Amino acid sequence: MNKVKEKVKHKSHRVVQYIASFLKWVFIALITGAIGGAIGGLFRFCVDYATKLRTAHEFLIYFLPLGGLIIVLLYKVSRLNNSTDTNLVLKSIRSDAKVPLLLAPVIFVSTIITHLFGGSAGREGAALQLGGCIGEQVGDLFKLDEKDMHICMLCGMSGLFSALFGTPVTATIFAMEVISVGIFYYSAFVPCLVSSIVSFAITQLMGLKPVVFKLTNVPKLEMWTIFKVAIIGIGCAVVGIVFCLCLRYTHKFSEKLFKNEFLRIAVGGVLIVLLTLLIGTRYNGIGEDVISTTFKYGEINWYDPLFKILFTAITIGFGFKGGEIIPTLFIGSTFGYVIGSMIGLDPAFSAAIGIVALFCAVVNCPMASFALCVELFSGGSIVLFAVAIAVSFMLSGYYGLYPGQKIIYSKRRARFVDRNAK
């Protein structure tokens, strides 16, 4: 009889523990998501306004080298290493490393400067860094231990990602999946989802709309169509590797050639100015207008992906701040559009395939990529998207945008590898 009572007491205690943990994380995630939504919404407004200013006043591109000097000065004054970036946030999730509080305002301002003066970059790099900072500060506020602190940081990352992209489910899965490829942080599911939804709701109240593309000509699910989609997946794997290598080696080359950070970023700014004068402004900034053009059957050139890689590699590699995800979407959509036109697949649908396949290739997150296709394109033909994602994921190898990302398990076999993305 006593044993029965002990079992009942033990089970009751476990139920109470689960309920208490659930309520704790919902409360913490609500706060993290609210802060993330407000800051993310403000950041998105600022980046959009900077983009509009640059578009209206094209002469601002000439001030890009000066903007670069200001960015380096900001990091020097804040006593931050210029290499303090998204990789530090990813590594801190797996260790007891701290994300400096000053990183949040510095990356906020630096990213806006990059966009104002025409650097080719995205905004999610700042989102992950801002989110990591917010999560850590909320964790400190509630005096969380090391393990719970890591979950809180994932919470912050998902909230900021959701605020900037308007994709709460993708943001949730991406935060759980991007840290260690092969390991899914299921314990962070409830906190990250709550934070993402709250953050998304805040941006809706601020009048910010999610990015959604309507696909009108989705092909039928046939073997020949699957084969064509697989070709785009193979191409995206190759382009993803090229993009990652260009970013990596441009950074190494610039550091080796120009030891002084001020000189390095100024030279990078001058190179972007010269390229803009030679080629035009199509590849400056985020490039969302070009992405939208691919879904309106607009004019897309075969060299658009190449020039976007070049502009982004110089911008990020020489020290300007921002992110690589939206440039990835630009490259993926234009590449998919061009290849689709060549192999007889609807160009707009091929652009959508290119977006999710290249996203998967460079971040190594197949589940987040799958969620992205659902949220951006209302699913379309899910099987075709799944084929492109699977092919791109496996063939892209161990390359990735973030060297701080860990590849825990092999993509080819059920084997532990534990290596950093190349």
N, C-alpha and C positions, 0 to 999 in steps of 0.2 A: 504493500500500500504506500509506503514511504517512497519507494522507487518511482511509482506512478506519479506521486505528487511532485517529486523532484523533476521528472520529465516535463510535466505540465508547466511547472515554474520556469524551467529552462526555455521551453518553447515560447512561453509568454514574454520572457525577458528578451528573446531574440526578435519577436514581433515588435516590441516597444523600441528596440534598437533601430530596426528598419524604419519605423515610422518617424522616430526622432531624427535619423539621418536624412530621410526624405524631406522633412520639414526644414531642417537646417540648410540643406543645399538649395531648396526652392527659395528660401529667404535670402541667402547669400547671392544666388543667381539673379534674383529680382533686382537687388541693389547694383550688382555688377552690370547687368544688362541695361538698367536705367542710365547709369553713368556712361557706359559705352555707347548707348544710343544717342545721348545728348552730344558727347564729344565727337562721335563718328558723324552725326548729322552736320555739326558745325564744320568739321573737317571737309566733308563732301561739298558743302556750300562754298567754302573757301577755295577748294581746288577748281570747282566749276566756275567761280567768279574769276579766278586767275586765268583760266583757259579762255574765257570770254574776252578778258582784257587783252591777252596776247593775240587772239584772233582779230580783234578790232584794231589793234595797234601793232602791226607786224615789225616795227622798228625795235620793239622790246627784245627781239632775238639778239641784237647787238650787245645787250647788257648781260648775256648769259655768263661770260667769263667773270664779270664782276660779281654776279650772283653766286658763282662757285666760290669765290674768295670769301664772301660773307658766310657761306655754309661752313667752310673750314674754320673760319674765325669763331663761329658759334660753338663748334665742337671743342676748339682750344680753350675758349673762355669757360665752357662748362666742364672742362677737364675730362672730356670723354674722348676715348680713342675713336678715330674716324672709322675703324672697323667694327665698332659697336653697332651691330645691326640685327637683322632677323635671326641670323645664326646663333647669336648669344641667347635670344629668347628660346629658341628650340633646344639648345644645350641645357639651359637652366631648368627645363621641365624634367630632365633626366638626372639633375644633380642639385646641389645646394647653392649653386651660383646665383647671385642677386642681379636683378635688372635695375640699373641706376634710375632713380626717379626723374632726373633731369633729361633722360632720353626722350620722354614723352613730349615735352614742349619743343625740344630741339629738332626731333624728327618731324613734328607737325610743321614747324616754320620752314625747315629745310626742303621738305617736299613741295610746299607751296611755292618757294623760290624757284625750284627746278621747273615747275609747270608754268609759272608766270613768264619766265624768260625762254621757254621753248625747248627744254630738255625732253628727251623721249623716255618717259617712264610711266609707271602706273601709280597706284595709291595703296595697294594692299600691303606693301612692305611696311609702310607707316602703320597700317591697320594692325598688323600682327605685333609690331613693336609697342604701339599705343595700348593694345589689348593686354599684352604681357605686363606692362607697367601698371595698368589699372587693376588687373587681377592680383598682382603682388601687393599693391597698396590696400586693397580690400581684405586680402588675406592677413596682412599685418594688423589691420584694424580689428579683426576678429580673433587675432592671436592663433591662427591655424598652425598645425605642425607641418613638417616638411612635405609629407604625402598629400595632405589636404591643400597645401599651398600650390602644389603643381596642378591640381584639379581647378583651383581658383584661377590660375593663369590661363588654362585652357578655356575656362569660362569667359575670361576677358577677351581672348583672341577670337572666339566664336562670335561674341557680341559685336566687336568692331567689324569683323568680316561681314556679318549680316547687315550692319548699318550701311556699309559702303557699297555692297553689291545687291542688297535686297533679296538675298537667297538664304533664308534662315536654316533650311535643312542642309544645304550644301555647307554652310558655315559650321554647323554642328559636327557633321561627319568629317570635314576637312581638319578641324582642330583636333579631333580624336585620332585621325589617321596619319597626319603629316609628320608627327614627331619621330615615330619609329615604324618604318615600313615592315609589315608582317605582324604587327601588334596593334590591337584595337583597344583603346582605353575605355572599356565599357562603363567603368565606374564614373566617368565624366559625362555619360549620356544625358542624364536628367539635368544636371547643372548647365551643360552647354546648350541644350535645347531650350531651356527656360530663358537663359541669357539671350540667345539668338532671337527668340520670339519677342521678348520684351524690347530689345534693341530695335528690331524691325518695326514694332508698333510705334516706338518713339519717333522714328524717322518718317513714318506715315503721318503722324500728327504734325510733323514739321513741314509736310507738303512734298516730301521726296518720294518719287515713284520708283518701284523696282524695275529692273531691266528685264523686259520680256520680248521675245521675237516670235512672230506668228509664221509658221511654216504652212504654205498653202499647197505645195506640190510634193507631198511625201510619197515616195515610190512604194509599190507593192513589195511584200516580203517574198522574194524569189531568189533562187540560188545565184543567178547571174548578178542580181543587185547586191547580194551578200558579198560576192567576189569583188565587185567594184568598191564597196565600202571597205573591205579588207585592204585593198590597194591604198586607199586614202590613209588607213590606219598605219600601214607600213611606211608610207611617206612621212606621216607625222612623227613616227618614231625616229626616223632619220633627221628630220628638221629639228626635233627636240634635242637630239644629241648635239647637232651643229650649233644650235642656239646656246645651250649650256656651255659648250666648249668656247664659243666666242666670248661669252661673258667672263668665263674663268681666265682665259689667256689674255684678253684685253686688260683685265685688272692686273695680272702678273706682269705683263709687258709694260704697262704705264708705271707701275711701282718700281720696276727695274730701271726704266729709262729716266724717270723723274723722281728722285728721292724726296724732293721738297713737295709737301702736300699742296701748298698754295700754287706752285708752278704747275703741278700735275693737273689740278682741276681747271686752272686757267687755260692750259693747252687743250684740254678736252672741250671746254667751252668754245674756244676758237675753231676747233675742228667741226663742231656742230654748226657754227655760224657759216663756215665755208661750204659745208655740205648743203645747208639750207639755201644758200645763194645759188649753188650749182643745180640743185634738184628741185627745190621748192619746199613749201611748208607742210606737205602732206604727211610727213613722218615725224613731225614735232608733236610734243604733248602726248596725250592719252591715245588719240586716234579713234574715239568712239564713233565719229561721223563716218569713217571708212568702214568700220565694222557694220554699221547700219546699212551702208550702201550695198554690201554683199547680199542683204536680204530684200533689197529693192531692185535687184538685177541691174545695178549701176555699173559704171566703168571700172573694172579692176584689171590691173596690169600684172603680167607674169612676174615682174621683178619687185612687186610690192612687198612680199615677205622678206626678200633679201635686204632691201633698203631699211626696212623696219628693224631687222636684226642688227644691221650696221649702226643705225642711229642709237638703238638701245644699248648695245654693247659699249659704245663710246661714252654715252651718258652715265651709265652705271659703273662701268669699268674705270673711268677716270675720277670717280668720287662724288658724283651728284646723287641725290637721294630720291627715293620713290619706290617703285616696285616693278616686278617683271611679269605679273599675271595679266594685266590688261594688254601690254604689248604681246603677250602670248596669245591672247584672244584675237588680236589684230592679225598676227602672223598666221594663226590657225584658220581664221575665216577666209583670208585672202588666198592662202595656199589651197584650202579645200575648194574654194570657188574655181580657181584655175584648173586644178586637177579634175574636178567634177565635169567642167566644160569639155575637157580633153577626152574623157572616157565615156561620155554620154549619160552622165548623171545630172539631175537638176542642180544647177549651180548654187542656189540658195540653200537647198538641203545639204549639199556637199560642204558649204561653208559652216553649217551647224555641226556636221560630223567633224570637220577640221578643228573647230573650237574645242570640243570635248576631248577629242583624241590627242591634240597637242597639249592641252591642259594636263591630261593624265600622264603624258610622256615626260613632262618637266617637273611635276610635283610628286609623281609615283603614288597617286591616290585614286585607285579605280572606283571605290565606292563613292567618294566625293564627286568624281567625274560623272558617275551615273546619276547622282542626285542633281548635278548641275544641268544635265540634259533635260531632266523632268521640269526643273524650275524655270529654265530659260526658254524651253521650246514646248512646254506642256507635254512632254513625252515623245510626241511624234510616233515613229516606229521604234519602240524601245529596243527591240531585238537588234536592229541595225546599229543603233548607238552602242549597244553592248558589244557587238562584234568589233567595232572600231576601237573601243576602249580596251578590250582584251588584247587585241593585236598590238596596239601601241604600247600598252603597259609592259608586255613581255619583251618586245623587241627593242625597247629603249634602254634596256640594261640597267646599270647602276648609276646612270647619270641623273642629275637633278639640279634645280635652281639653287638649293640650299645645301652647302657643304656640311652644315650642322645637322642635317637630317641623317638618321641612322637607317641603314638597310639591314634589318635584323635577320630576315629569312630570304633565302634565294628565290628568285622569280622562276627558276627552272625546275628545282627539286625541293622536296620537303627537307631542307638543310639549313642549319644555323650558320650565318655568315658574319653578322655583326660588323658592318663596315660603313663608313661615311659615304654619302653620295658624292660622285665625282663631278 
